[in-house]
Structures are given as C-alpha cells and as structure tokens.
Amino acid sequence: MHLEIKNLGKEFTTKQGKITALDNINLHVETGEFVCAVGASGSGKSTLLRLIAGLDTPSSGEITVDYTPIIGPGRDRGMVFQRYTLYPWLTVAKNVEFGLKLQGIAPNKRRERVSYYLDVVGLTQFQNAPPKALSGGMKQRVAIARALACQPKILLMDEPFGALDVQTKEIMQQFLLEIWQRTGTTILMITHDVEEAVFLSQRIYVLSARPGTVQKEVQVNLPTDQEKGRSYHVKALSDFQWYRENITQLLRNSTVEQEVMVK
Ligand SMILES: Nc1ncnc2c1ncn2[C@@H]1O[C@H](COP(=O)(O)OP(=O)(O)OP(=O)(O)O)[C@@H](O)[C@H]1O
C-alpha cells in the first residue's frame, strides 16, 4: 500500500467569501506504518481526511492509493470517526458485519471475519448486545472492528478518541497500538493531541494553522516492543517530552502567526 498526496489544496466558497482550508499538502504513508497528522483546530485535519476518504473532492493536487487516483469512497480505505457511528438498531456483531454484507461476502465467511475482529477488539462476549449497552470506549472498539473487518488497505481515523474521558482515551490508545501490531494494518490518524500523536505514531506531519499545510515531518524514534508495541513508560522518557514540546511549540508558533495575520 502506498498513499500519496501531492500539492493538495482545498477551498470552500462561503457567503463570506473563499476559505482556503488546505494549501499545498504533500505527504505519504507506506504499508504497515502508523502516521499521524497533528494540527490546531481549523488547520483542515477533517477536510484532509474527508478528501482521502473520497467524501469530498480536492480543489487542486492529487491523492493516489497504490498509484491510482481517488475518485470517491472505496473499500480500500476504512474510516473511524470521533462520534460513534454505529447503527443503534443492530447488535454489535451485526454492526461489524454490515459492510461485509454490502460487499456481497458469503454468510459463513462473514461470520468468520466478524468473530475474528470481535476477538481482536475484545468484544466477543458483547456480540449480541445493542450499542446502547456499551460504554464510549467499547462503542469505539466496535467502530474499529467494523472498519477492520472490511480489510481496508489503510485505516483513516478522525480524532477517534476525542470524545472519550482521559482514562478511557489512554486505554484505547494502548489498545489501538496492540491492534496495529497484531493486524499489521496501515493507519493514518488525525488529531490535535500532540501527546497522542507522539505516543502512537512512527511519523508525524505537523500542520500549520489555516490554511493547513505541512510545516514539518517528524520521525518519532521511541522504543517499541516488537509484540506489545509502545508502552506508557515511554511517556516518562526525556525523548518523549522533547518530541511533545517541540511539536507543541511548532503548533503554537503557527497559531500566533495566524492571529497576527488576521489582525
Ligand atoms: N463544508 C465546508 N464549507 C465551508 N467551510 C468549511 C467546510 N468544511 C470545513 N470548512 C472550513 O475549513 C477550515 C478547516 O476545517 P476542518 O474542519 O477541516 O479543520 P479541523 O482541523 O478538522 O478543525 P477541528 O480540529 O476544529 O475539527 C475551517 O476554517 C472550516 O470552517
């Protein structure tokens, strides 16, 4: 899998005039990588992910998956959003099965995949429960299982833990790393949470404030256990704090520049 974004730009026309949400974005994600794009509010993160998902079209530039331009949504890209997008009238298992049905996958194969991915996210015993019986973190695990069950080439995550409390968020981050390690899925996540980006990813694209553009690409070199992924202990390392502080500083500077420009 090779995701490539070249000279990507996006403008919106509003009653107040044109808004440039993204300007000249260049980035790539390779097979098996966990990459984050981090940016302040309004830096165009959601717009970027929607364009990659094919839910909107670029004003300029190109997005390709395996050298094929994106022309709309496709099952090669799975999505997980911040708000749980589960179907309330379906059980947990049926939610995970939904996309597979749409793909026309045979019932026995569907059952196999649903049970595998429910096991991956640790929700086998809740397979017959309705979403309303689950906590926020569990709902997000179902959303992850549902996206993974379609076996996309890349999982696109839009602030997936943004609505969770701090403790649940930390558990889910560790949990996502374990899933990533176990399934070998390629992940591109957008977040405004610098600590989350440093903890989870191997590379980070730091976006500037509006218009969003890549101001820096950061390779994150922190210890990773082959089987368990990164553990929370890395947060105590001075290297971790170095990444967090430097990236936060970059975001702060770009926001200040924008404020000055607006004045
Ligand atoms: N459909 C739209 N029409 C007009 N403007 C839009 C539209 N979608 C996004 N924008 C504008 O584009 C800019 C980037 O928005 P976007 O939601 O992508 O940022 P974001 O970084 O995800 O922000 P947040 O972290 O607050 O969710 C904002 O100024 C927003 O108002």
The ligand as a MOL file (V3000), in Angstrom:
LIG
                    3D

  0  0  0     0  0            999 V3000
M  V30 BEGIN CTAB
M  V30 COUNTS 31 33 0 0 0
M  V30 BEGIN ATOM
M  V30 1 N -18.0630 22.3770 4.0700 0
M  V30 2 C -17.3920 23.4860 4.4150 0
M  V30 3 N -17.7690 24.6910 3.9790 0
M  V30 4 C -17.1040 25.8180 4.3060 0
M  V30 5 N -16.0050 25.8230 5.0820 0
M  V30 6 C -15.5710 24.6440 5.5670 0
M  V30 7 C -16.2430 23.4160 5.2660 0
M  V30 8 N -15.5790 22.3970 5.8780 0
M  V30 9 C -14.5410 22.9760 6.5360 0
M  V30 10 N -14.5380 24.3050 6.3470 0
M  V30 11 C -13.5600 25.2720 6.8950 0
M  V30 12 O -12.2570 24.8080 6.5990 0
M  V30 13 C -11.3810 25.0080 7.7080 0
M  V30 14 C -10.8100 23.6860 8.1590 0
M  V30 15 O -11.8470 22.9180 8.7600 0
M  V30 16 P -11.6270 21.4510 9.3310 0
M  V30 17 O -12.8760 21.0110 9.9910 0
M  V30 18 O -11.0630 20.5730 8.2890 0
M  V30 19 O -10.4820 21.7260 10.4430 0
M  V30 20 P -10.0180 20.8060 11.6410 0
M  V30 21 O -8.5290 20.9870 11.7420 0
M  V30 22 O -10.5240 19.4270 11.4760 0
M  V30 23 O -10.6990 21.5290 12.8610 0
M  V30 24 P -11.1960 20.9010 14.2780 0
M  V30 25 O -9.9630 20.3380 14.9490 0
M  V30 26 O -11.7330 22.1030 14.9990 0
M  V30 27 O -12.2220 19.8810 13.9670 0
M  V30 28 C -12.2150 25.7030 8.7780 0
M  V30 29 O -11.9870 27.0790 8.6960 0
M  V30 30 C -13.6450 25.3670 8.4130 0
M  V30 31 O -14.5170 26.3920 8.8090 0
M  V30 END ATOM
M  V30 BEGIN BOND
M  V30 1 1 1 2
M  V30 2 1 2 3
M  V30 3 2 2 7
M  V30 4 2 3 4
M  V30 5 1 4 5
M  V30 6 2 5 6
M  V30 7 1 6 7
M  V30 8 1 6 10
M  V30 9 1 7 8
M  V30 10 2 8 9
M  V30 11 1 9 10
M  V30 12 1 10 11
M  V30 13 1 11 12
M  V30 14 1 11 30
M  V30 15 1 12 13
M  V30 16 1 13 14
M  V30 17 1 13 28
M  V30 18 1 14 15
M  V30 19 1 15 16
M  V30 20 2 16 17
M  V30 21 1 16 18
M  V30 22 1 16 19
M  V30 23 1 19 20
M  V30 24 2 20 21
M  V30 25 1 20 22
M  V30 26 1 20 23
M  V30 27 1 23 24
M  V30 28 2 24 25
M  V30 29 1 24 26
M  V30 30 1 24 27
M  V30 31 1 28 29
M  V30 32 1 28 30
M  V30 33 1 30 31
M  V30 END BOND
M  V30 END CTAB
M  END
